[in-house]
Amino acid sequence: MSGNSHLLRISIASRVLVVLWVSSVLAFGQVPTGAKPTPRTADGHPDLGGYWKGTRDTTPVGNIGKDLPGFKLPLNPAGEAALHHNLTATIDPESLCIIGGIPRHNASGLAFEVLQGTQKVAFLYWYSYYRLIPIDPARKHSEDPDPSFFGEELGHWEGDTLVIDSIGFKEEKVWIDENANPHSDALHVVERWTRPDADHIHVDTVIEDPKFYTKPFTYSRTWIAGNPSEELREYSCSENNVGQDHLGFGPGPIRPDGTRGYLDPAPLPPPLPKSPEPVK
């Protein structure tokens, strides 16, 4: 990637981020009546730490195009060809225990946990995945970062917003969401995390990938705080990945509301009858 093209991509993303920032201020500028105030760390920043789970009004879950008309991503011809390949020749990477990465994990229906320090913040996910982001405004991206599923992630604070800027993604064995949408190694993701009150965490995301998309697009989402007793537990994907040989290509059916799944799923089997109590 040339220096000029990288600067152009940052410039485009910055203009979109201004719009997102204004929207975020309008949406979260005031704490709702009765809401508990945002907790803060010793250095004065909002404390993003906690166990976070999705809200019912986040629909469709798993679809990175949920905020776009018709859930249609702005794919260019190369992106359309990559989507067709994913639909017809690839198995869902997560079903094969391959890390979903970002931004796919932000679209997931699964809960996650945040651990926040002064110099690093960690996001912990089900399937025992994690991402560890350094917080350092002076740190710059590498000239040629090693490709990874979460990318090379750099964080810094802008007021009460934690900004995470990521480049250097893998281009193989990856979907950008549960619906098989693609991304290339040119993917650039900028997340802006806020905590408007004690019970909610929110992200505004700018996604750009000039190899597969005609323009940057956005994804936003809010999660609610879990109960103090809720926490992530160890889950080994490979240990529990039984029956993978029957999996087919693509995501399977996608409902008209943009959610992956069947319109009329088969009913669950009835519960097993309880064994009779032993005679004493």
N, C-alpha and C positions, 0 to 999 in steps of 0.2 A: 504494500500500500504506500503511495507516495505521500510526502508531508502535506502537499496542497490538498489532496483528496481527503486526508484525515481531518485537516482544519475545516474543510467544507462540510464534512459530516457533522463535526462538532457545532459549527455555526447553525446548520439546519436544526439540529437537536435543541440548541439553546433557544431558538425562536419558539419552538413548540413548547419548551419547558416554561417560558414566560406565560403562555396561555394557561398551562396546567397550574402554575403557581397562583395566578389570579383566581382560577376556579377553586383551588384548594382553600384560599383565603375566604372566598365567599361561602364555601360549604362548611368550613370548620373554624371561621374566625371567632365565633362565639361559642362558648360551652353551653349546651342545652340546659334549660332550667332543671335543677335537681341532679344534674350529672356531677360525679365526683371529679375534682380537678386532676389534671395530668400530674403524675408523680415525676419528680426530677432527681437526677443524680447529684452527687456532691459538687460536681463542676458546673451545675446549673442547666445541663441539657435535659430534654425530656427523656425519661427512662422508658425505653421501648421493650424492656425485658418482660417476659411473661409467657404464658401458654395461650395461643390464639387459635380460634376456630371460626369457620365460615358462617356467614349469616344466610338466612333463607332467601333474602332478596337478591343474592348474587346468582343471577341466571344469565346465560347457561354456564354452569360450572364446567371448567376444563376447556372452554373455548376462548382462545386469546382474542378472537374477534367479537367478543360480547358487546363492546361499545360501538361497533360499526354497523351501518345500515345493512340489514340482511345478513349480518355476521360475515360479510365478505371482506377478506383481506385484500389489499391493493397489490396483488401479484402481477409481476411482469411475465412475459412469455417463458423465461427461464424458470421463474417460480412456479408457473402453471405446470411445466414439465416435471419439476421436482415434486410437486404435490401429486401428480399422476403416478410418479414412481413410488411415492410413499403409500398411496392407496392400493397399488396393484402388485408391489414387489417387496414390501418391507413389513415386518411384524412390529407391533408396538414395542419400542425399545424398553419401556418400563416393565412390560410383561416378561421381558427377557433379563430382568434385573440390571439393566443399564441405567445409569443416573439420568433423570429427566432434565436437570439443569434449570437455568433461568432463560426466559420467563415462564417456562412451563410450570415450575413448582408454585409460582404465585397464582396460577389458575386452578391449582388442584383443590379437590374437596377435602383433603386431609389437613388436620391441624399441624401446627408447628410451634416451636419454642424459640425465644430469643434470649440470649445471654449477652449483656452489654457491659463493656469495660471502657476505660478512657482512651485506649489506643487500638482496641479491636472490638468487633461485634460478631457474634456467631449466630447463625440460623441453623436450628436442628430440625430435621424432618423425620417422618416415619420412613421405614426401610433403612434406618440407621445411617442416613446421609447427613452431611453438614456442609456449610460454607462459612469460611472465616475471612472477614473483611478487615483490612487495616484501616484505621481512621487517621489520615495524615494529609492535610491540604497541600503540603509541599511535594508529595510523592507524585510522580508522573508515570504514565504507562510505558512499558517496555517497547523498544522499537519492533521487536519480533517475538511476542510472548508465545510460550508453549501452549498449543491448543488444549482446552479443557472443557468439560461439560458446563461448568459455571462461569468460565471465562476468567480473565485477569480482572479482579474486582478491587476498586479503590474507593474509599469512603471519605467524606468530609462533611462538616456541619455548615449549613447556611441558615443562621438563626435557629429556629426550632425544628428544622428539617434535616434529616440525615440523607445525604445524596450518595448513591452508589453508582459508579460509572464502570461499565464492564465491556471489554473487547477480548479478542483472542479465543473464540469458541471453536469447538470441533465442528466439522461439517459433515461427518459421517455418523450413521447410527443414531441420529437425533431427530425428534419432532419438536416443533415449537409449542405444541399443545396436544391435548388428547385426541384431536380430530385430524391428526396427521399433517397439519400444515408445516411447511419446511422452513429451515433457515440455513444460511451458508456460513462460511468462515468470516464473512464480512459483517456479521451481526454486531450491532452496537446497542447496548441496553443501558438506559439511565433511569434508575428508580429514585423516587423522592418519598421517604417514609416519614409520616407524622403520627403523633398520638394526640388527638383532639381532646380527649378526656381519659379518665382512668380505665374506662371499659371498652375502648375502641382503638384500633391501630389501622392506618390507612396508607395505601401506596398509590402514587401516580407514576406511570411508566411510559417512557418514550422508547419505541422500538424502531430501529432502522436497519435495513439490509439492502444496499443498492444492487446486489447481485440478483435478488429474488423479488424485490418490492419496488414499486414505482415511487413511493414516498414514505416518510416516517408515519407511524400510526401509534395510537395510545391505548393503554389498558389501565383501568383504575379499579380498586377493590378495597373494601373495608372488612375487618374481622372483629369479633368480640372476644373479650377476655374469658378464659375458662375459669372453672372453680379452682380454689387454692389446692384442692386435692388432686386435680388433673395434671398429668405429666406424660411425657413421651416414654415409651417402653422399648426395649430392644426388640427388633424385628429383622431377622435375616432373610432377605428376599430369596436368595438362592436356596436356602434350606426349605422354604415353603413353596418353591416354584414347581409344583407338581402338575403333570399333565400338559406341559407346554408344547408337546408334539402336535396337539390338535389345533393350535392357534393358526389362524389364517392371516393373509395380508391385509393391511389397512386397519382402520379403527372399528370396522363393523358398521351397523346402522347408526345414523344420526337423525334424531327427531326433528320435526319442523321448527321447534323452539331452539335449535342449535345445540342441544345436549346430546352427548353420545349415549346411546341405549335404545331399547325397544319401545315402541309406542304402547304395546300391551304385553308387558312381561309376564311370563308364566308365574302362576301363584306358587308361593313357597309350600313345601310339603308340610302336612300337619305335624305338630310336635309329637314326639314319642310318648306313649302313655307311661305314667309313673309306675314303677314297680310296687307291688303291694307291700305294705308294712309287714315285717316279720312278726310272727306270733310269739309273744313273750310267755 
